[in-house]
């Protein structure tokens, strides 16, 4: 009984042709993965906020030295991220209470 791999070759047998890496094939594996399947209620609830989340992640990355977390360990990274989110929310709340928006000119 022979077993075949997903590529159609028999498992355990070496191929004369070298296998191309994802990079060589131009295949970006991360672009094809979905943590939440598209046709689910959860996806419908979460997807509209995706751009906001990506914007927040981009702002966090831009605020870090060399775009890297400067903390070691999970707890320290969570504390840094929590501090960033609290600062962002505090700034947004203050602007909202003042009735000003950085996008609207007041002259």
Residue, then its C-alpha position, 0 to 999 in steps of 0.5 A: x500500500x503506497x501513501x501519497x503526499x498532498x503534492x501527489x508524490x509518494x511519501x518517503x521517496x525523494x524527488x529528483x526535482x527540488x521543492x520550491x519554497x513559498x517565497x520562490x513560488x510567490x505564495x504568501x501563506x499568511x494571506x490565505x489563512x483566516x482565523x474566523x471563517x468568512x461565512x460565520x456570524x462572528x466574522x460578520x460582527x468582527x470584520x467591520x472593525x478590522x480597519x480600526x484594529x489594523x490602524x491601532x496596531x500600526x500606531x502601536x508599531x510606529x510608537x515603538x523604538x525600531x518598531x519592536x516591543x522593548x519588553x521581555x516576557x508576556x506579562x511585560x508586553x501585555x502591560x506595555x500594550x495595555x498602557x498604549x491602549x489606555x493612553x489612546x482611549x484617554x486622548x480620544x475621550x478628552x477630544x470627544x469631551x472638548x467637542x473638537x476633532x483633529x480632522x475638523x478645522x476650527x477657525 
